[in-house]
């Protein structure tokens, strides 16, 4: 039953769904589809037209708090249980439901409008009749779609053509995978070579694609052109894809649609929309159950005092109904309205411009954050890399010695290739310098070639773009790449004399210090993946015909690929401890025969449909043996300018920060220290690498003996701990002031988030004040008759008390500037002090005290006018409520005063219409006024005195800042 309406909604949306299967898609011929595919419609709504009202009501009444009032209202249809007019119960409940329905409808309409905007985006489609405009929602599998620069990709497509001369394009994928880096994508070679885009409709070709998958980082498919001789078969991988929700960052592209609608990668990675409920509502729901238990006890006592006479079981139910106002329905209204106000304030906060509140049901969760999980790159750091170190094993070059590197490069390209043989007595220093120059040159050339960076020439107003590109104008050149690391490396090679000036799918051009252009043909590229942690390229030097395989990657994988050496591990650790991101660069020379043999095996492996990744990796690994280690490069990611004070503020507020990153352990540790995630005086426990259950047990025991110590752990050790000792590890980690997880996979990040969500929670704030309908029953011989009937009940739950209580959303313990200056104040929220079972019990006792004073005070002062007990007690109740709100306020706002006066005015004005319950002439007497004043003061004054004494002798932490 819990997910009934969500399942109904999903079934209605996905009627006719079949198991996903591989597909053959003919270019430009959607009518040749081999199966039916879903419409390309994005739907992020929780409900549809038929399930909206049932779904909203179900989500409301599945919680005890709301179900209680529903059962209460329904009971009044039974004559024996009726205590008053039906409208006294159904009107407040209806008002609450109306507020909820309006709020949910507003959010659904906003969601619908966002979906409609996406589904109505206009794109160009290639057809036999030319280019036509088509809505995103009308795009079908097999369509040839044109996507312009800065336009969002409407469906999952195969990249066929680009207008870029370099034969590639870049994507922004922030809305797909959260990464701010650009991704390089390559078109199908066969279709990119066609003279025009319209020729795509003239050839007979198709794409064979795998079934829809949730994996956004991998793809297996093939492209076939049948009308060529011989037929063309080309393998397709992730680098040939354009996933929906990404943005084209360069050029204009043409793609063929493979997947639409619910089969999109972005949709399959999105969980079904659901109604969210915060800890605040869960706490209120829990306290409601406690109050209901108290009602049952009081009702049993009342019946017991009557010796269970007559139909005592019916009397118990009547007492339960009679005391039902102890759980105020107005609280539900104030909670919902308060959330709406907080959401509105968040949207309009000038310090966080552009913030979109997608759910108005949980804004208070922002005040309960105990753990903040963050990535490193782009969050703690600026994702702007600066080249810091070049290490050749025997010598290292830092920023202060880059002129020496530049000198070596200059000497290589300016001196003669070799000295004349007649020259004798060449001194040792010259030979050493030549050897070092050669080593530096090989390292710099490898760095300048092994990447996926593309130089782009943009017009600067002085010369046109074509002219700038033809002459490789330095002032017009910018670098495009999927990673800022690679841009930093290429910019560095430019600074030392070897400049990347041109690149397309098949060639690379470098410029020497003397202005000569070196041409290299790209034979193969092996892109970087998270699994491989390395990238490679095979190039042919056009001037010499030499074929060279260059590779760069993380030390953990490159250590097993390069030839034996005794300095790699030590120097990588030294550079990482300085906070540098380290890459190992290596090369291997290939003969023509070796390359031809590799290419044949590689092409065949890429055309495989089954186990393609494994077969391709096996072929590539045959090259990755005994490679020559050239150098280590070290780049540094600059910290965000305000990251240190921000983390210090969070730490002082009691919020624990966990950093999850893919960097080396030493790099992550250094960044954590530099960012002040870990204070300089704080101990750090580095969890050693564990590979089995026994080692994990021993290391956890060692960690358990540490106190107030930050934890640094690698992804492999984390996986082992979570596999065998999940509870023990999370218990220890949650006690740490900070945690750094390095070499952390995306799946592990998601697992950590889930585990923390399951093991953390915070207390909330609520109150109740409605105990006097109970004192009245005990006075009147324990009779189960209501004291307040009809509109009095409705008025108390709505217009008489709602505005002042609702105005408390404007209350502030301290100003926002003071709260930011003293983040320690946030700890009170984390400890749950504003509401605990202790504070809840205190409010219950206050309610009983005030109910007793109001009821017995009315009996004592109005013996001769007992028939006016309703007017006496109800007026005192309203005044007490208004004074209690005033007593609770810490910082007055003019709207609070308006709310107090408005509520009092509404009550006075309504007395004209309440002659059925209250004698207007009676309450206008002086005797009535002073005696009600006495009762109200007796019910409130002692509480004010207690509050004054408490603030005087045991003030809250924030009071010292406001005095």
Beta strands, then each sheet from edge to edge (+ up, - down):
strand 1: 23-26
strand 2: 122-127
strand 3: 130-135
strand 4: 144-147
strand 5: 156-162
strand 6: 168-172
strand 7: 182-186
strand 8: 205-209
strand 9: 221-225
strand 10: 232-236
strand 11: 241-242
strand 12: 247-248
strand 13: 253-259
strand 14: 371-374
strand 15: 381-391
strand 16: 396-397
strand 17: 454-457
strand 18: 477-480
strand 19: 499-503
strand 20: 507-511
strand 21: 517-526
strand 22: 534-541
strand 23: 547-553
strand 24: 581-590
strand 25: 628-639
strand 26: 656-660
strand 27: 684-686
strand 28: 710-714
strand 29: 738-742
sheet 1: 1+ 8- 9+ 10-
sheet 2: 3+ 2- 4+ 13- 5+ 11-
sheet 3: 7+ 6- 12+
sheet 4: 14+ 26+ 29+ 28+ 27+
sheet 5: 16+ 15- 25+ 24- 23+ 22- 21+ 20- 19+
sheet 6: 17+ 18-
end
